[in-house]
C-alpha cells in the first residue's frame, strides 16, 4: 500500500475516475439491453423492470450502511472491497442462465455500487485539502457522467451484436483494473477513524444528527428529484423508441452517443 505522504494524487484520481466510470456504465447499460434480456429469459415487462429496481434498492441500503462503516474501518478498504465485489459480480453476470440468477447478480452489484458511491466522495474529503476537494470531486464525478454517456451506446451495440451478457464482461475489465489500482496506489487517508462500535442504534443516531440541518434535507430532496427524473427517462425511452417509433438498437446507441 502506498504511503499517503508519497502517493500520487493524479494516480489516485485516475483510479477513482475509472471506478466511477465502470460503476456508472454497468448500471446504465441495463437500460438499452432490457428487451434482449426479457426475450432471452422469457420474462414480462414487470420482471424486466425489477432488475433495475433490485439494483437501486440494494445500492441504497448498502450506501446507508457502508458509509458509516467506512468512518470506522477506513475509506480505502470500502473502495477495495466494493471494486472487487463489483468486478466479480459483473463477470458472474455472463453465467447467469436464468432470471433468478441474474436478479441475484444485480442485487450483489448494487451492494458493490453502494460501497463505491459512499466511499468515493468521502475519500476525496479525507485525502485532499479543503481548497482542492471541489476540483478533485469534479474529476471523479466526471467518470460517472462519461459512463452514463458511453454506457448506453456501448451496451446496445454489444448486446445487439453478441448478446446481453457481453456488456457486463466489457465493464468488468475496467472495474477489475480500478481494484488493482486502489490496492496498489490508493492509500488510506491520514484521517481519524471512528472508534465507537457501529450498532444499529449508532447508525440511526448518525443519520438523525445529519438530517437535523435543513441544508442536508434540501440536498437529499434535490438528489431524489433529480435522479428520479433521470431514472424514469433512461428506463423507458429506449424501449419506447424501439416498440413505438421502430428505431433500431444501433440507432438508439447513436442517439445516446451524440446527445449524451
Secondary structure in CASP SS format (residue, H / E / C, confidence):
PFRMAT SS
TARGET T0000
AUTHOR 0000-0000-0000
METHOD secondary structure of the structure
MODEL  1
X C 1.00
X C 1.00
X C 1.00
X C 1.00
X C 1.00
X C 1.00
X C 1.00
X C 1.00
X H 1.00
X H 1.00
X H 1.00
X H 1.00
X H 1.00
X H 1.00
X H 1.00
X H 1.00
X H 1.00
X H 1.00
X H 1.00
X H 1.00
X H 1.00
X H 1.00
X H 1.00
X H 1.00
X H 1.00
X H 1.00
X H 1.00
X H 1.00
X H 1.00
X H 1.00
X H 1.00
X H 1.00
X H 1.00
X H 1.00
X H 1.00
X H 1.00
X H 1.00
X H 1.00
X H 1.00
X H 1.00
X H 1.00
X C 1.00
X C 1.00
X C 1.00
X H 1.00
X H 1.00
X H 1.00
X H 1.00
X H 1.00
X H 1.00
X H 1.00
X H 1.00
X H 1.00
X H 1.00
X H 1.00
X H 1.00
X H 1.00
X H 1.00
X H 1.00
X H 1.00
X H 1.00
X H 1.00
X H 1.00
X H 1.00
X H 1.00
X H 1.00
X H 1.00
X H 1.00
X H 1.00
X H 1.00
X H 1.00
X H 1.00
X H 1.00
X C 1.00
X H 1.00
X H 1.00
X H 1.00
X H 1.00
X H 1.00
X H 1.00
X H 1.00
X H 1.00
X H 1.00
X H 1.00
X H 1.00
X H 1.00
X H 1.00
X H 1.00
X H 1.00
X H 1.00
X H 1.00
X H 1.00
X H 1.00
X C 1.00
X C 1.00
X C 1.00
X C 1.00
X C 1.00
X H 1.00
X H 1.00
X H 1.00
X H 1.00
X H 1.00
X H 1.00
X H 1.00
X H 1.00
X H 1.00
X H 1.00
X H 1.00
X H 1.00
X H 1.00
X H 1.00
X H 1.00
X H 1.00
X H 1.00
X H 1.00
X H 1.00
X H 1.00
X H 1.00
X H 1.00
X H 1.00
X H 1.00
X H 1.00
X H 1.00
X H 1.00
X H 1.00
X H 1.00
X C 1.00
X C 1.00
X H 1.00
X H 1.00
X H 1.00
X H 1.00
X H 1.00
X H 1.00
X H 1.00
X H 1.00
X H 1.00
X H 1.00
X H 1.00
X H 1.00
X H 1.00
X H 1.00
X H 1.00
X H 1.00
X H 1.00
X H 1.00
X H 1.00
X H 1.00
X H 1.00
X H 1.00
X H 1.00
X H 1.00
X H 1.00
X H 1.00
X H 1.00
X H 1.00
X H 1.00
X H 1.00
X H 1.00
X H 1.00
X H 1.00
X C 1.00
X C 1.00
X H 1.00
X H 1.00
X H 1.00
X H 1.00
X H 1.00
X H 1.00
X H 1.00
X H 1.00
X H 1.00
X H 1.00
X H 1.00
X H 1.00
X H 1.00
X H 1.00
X H 1.00
X H 1.00
X H 1.00
X H 1.00
X H 1.00
X H 1.00
X H 1.00
X C 1.00
X C 1.00
X C 1.00
X C 1.00
X C 1.00
X C 1.00
X C 1.00
X C 1.00
X C 1.00
X C 1.00
X C 1.00
X C 1.00
X C 1.00
X C 1.00
X H 1.00
X H 1.00
X H 1.00
X H 1.00
X H 1.00
X H 1.00
X H 1.00
X H 1.00
X H 1.00
X H 1.00
X H 1.00
X C 1.00
X C 1.00
X C 1.00
X H 1.00
X H 1.00
X H 1.00
X H 1.00
X H 1.00
X H 1.00
X H 1.00
X H 1.00
X H 1.00
X H 1.00
X H 1.00
X H 1.00
X H 1.00
X H 1.00
X H 1.00
X H 1.00
X H 1.00
X H 1.00
X H 1.00
X H 1.00
X H 1.00
X H 1.00
X H 1.00
X H 1.00
X H 1.00
X H 1.00
X H 1.00
X H 1.00
X H 1.00
X H 1.00
X H 1.00
X H 1.00
X C 1.00
X C 1.00
X C 1.00
X H 1.00
X H 1.00
X H 1.00
X H 1.00
X H 1.00
X H 1.00
X H 1.00
X H 1.00
X H 1.00
X H 1.00
X H 1.00
X C 1.00
END
